[in-house]
Amino acid sequence: MSYAKADQPLPKSVLWILTFCAWAVLCYSAVYWGFKWLATHQDDVPVSSVGRLSEDLQVPTLGELRAALGDAPGPQIAPLSAKELQAQQLGLLSSRVRLLGVVYAQGSRLGMALLSLDQQVAKPYKVGDEVEPGLFLLSLAAKGAQLGPSPTGPVTLVLSLPDLKGVESGR
């Protein structure tokens, strides 16, 4: 049996293992004491207490709050009629939906429209498909599409293809 002499160095693999273990113990100790230090300092945070509401406290009215915040009374807004409301909703809807392409077979109900909603990527829709809740593709034309609130309902929105700039017509 042979014994290691005092002047012989340890093998490299043993040195690596000892170094790794020393660093692991050091890191574990640092994390442990760090958490201990954080736990004792969390109790030192001052906590404010909320007093009880007395019964003589009055809640300010909306007018008093507006006056305190410097809000001048604005013009009175009249409610919209049904036609005005529908026109406003159609204006908002027509600004959200864009027709980018049409595949149309004349004389048949078959065809597809390439529609973009809210500036998102355009998707193809067949005639009768629901574009979004409460909006259906009703029919197609060579350069347009008609949409409505139900698959067989009235046309409420007519879209047309945008004019192509820089392309000669008649080709």
N, C-alpha and C positions, 0 to 999 in steps of 0.2 A: 504494500500500500504506500502510495506516495502522498506527501503533504506539500502544500504550497509554501514556498519560502517567503520570507518577509520582503525580499528584494525583487520578487517576481510580480509583475502587474497582473491585475485581474483581466480575464478575457473581455473583449469589447462588448459582447452580448450581455454580460453581467453588468457592465457599466451602464449600458443603455437602459436596462430594466431598473436599476437603482435610481438613475436620473429621472426616468419617467415616474417612478413611485414618489420620489421627493417632490416633483412638480405637482403631481396629483394631490398630495397631502397639502401642499401650500395653497393651491387653488381652492380646495374644499374648505380649508380654514378661512380663507379670505371671504368666500361666499357666505359661510356660516356666520362669521362675525359681522359681515355687512348686513345680513338680514336681522341679526340681533340688534344692531345699532338703529336700523330703520324702524323696528318694532317699538323701541323705547321712545323714539322721537315722534311717532304718530300720536301718542297720548298727550303730547305737549301742545297740540293744536288747540287754540282757543275756540270754544263753541259759543255762539251767541244764542241767547234764549229769546223767544218771542213772548212778549207780554200778552196777557189775556185782553180780549176786547171788552171794553166796558159797554154797558147797555145804553149809555147816553151818546155813544158814537154814532154819527149819522153818515150814511153813505152818500157821496155827492151824486148829483144827477148828471145826465149826459151833457146838458147845456152848461152846467157849472164846470165840468171837465174841459169842454171845448173852450170856454172863456179863459180858463186858467192856462191852457196850452196855447192860447193866441189864435185859435181857429175862428176866423170870421164866418158868419153864416153864409153859405153858398146859395146859388140859385136853386129853386125847387125843380126837381126833375119829375116831369109828368110821365105816367105810365104809357107804354107804347100800345098801340092798337094791334090787333092780330095780324093785319097786313104788314104793318111796319116791322113787327117782330119777325115775321117770316122773311121779309126782304133783308133784314139785318143778318139773320141766320144764313140765308143763301149767299150773301156777300162774304161772310166768314168761311163758309164751306167752299165757295169757288176759289178762295185764296189758298185753301189747304190742299185741294186736289188739282193735279196737273196731268193732262193727257200728253203722253210722249210718243205714242205710236198706235197704229190701228192695222189689224189684219182683218180684211173685210171681203166676204164673198157676196156679190150683188144678188139680190133676190132670195137670200136664205137668212135664217136666224143664226147661222154659224159665224163665228168670228171671235176675235180677242182684242182687248185694248190693253195697252201698257200704261198703267196709272201710277203716279207717285203721290203718296200721302205725306204731308208735313215734311217735305224736303228729304224724305228717306229714299232708299233705293227703290226703283220702279219695279212693279210686279205685274204679271199678266193676269187678266181677269176675263172669263168667258161671259157671254151674254146670260144674264140671270144670276150671276155670282154676287155675293154680298161683299162689297168693297170695304165697308166698315159697318158697325152695328147701325142699322136703320138706313143704309144707303146701298142700292143695288144698281148694277149695270143693266139697263133696260134694252137698249138697241144701239146699233152702230151705223155709221155712214162712212163714206169714203174718207172724209177728213174730220170726223167728229164722233162723239159718243153722247148718249143721253142717260142720265141717272135719275133715280127716284127713290121714294121711301119704302116701296115694296116691289117684289118681282113683277107684279102685274099692274102696279099703281101708276099714277100720273107722273109725267116728266117734270121734275123740279129743277134740274140742273143740266144745262147743255154745255159740253166742252168741245173745243175745236183744237186741232193741231196748231202749234205755233208756226208762224211763217219762218221759212228757212232763209236766212240772210246769206247772200253771196252765191245762191244757187239759181241758175236760170230756169224759168218755168217753161212748160211746153215740151219737155223731153220725154 
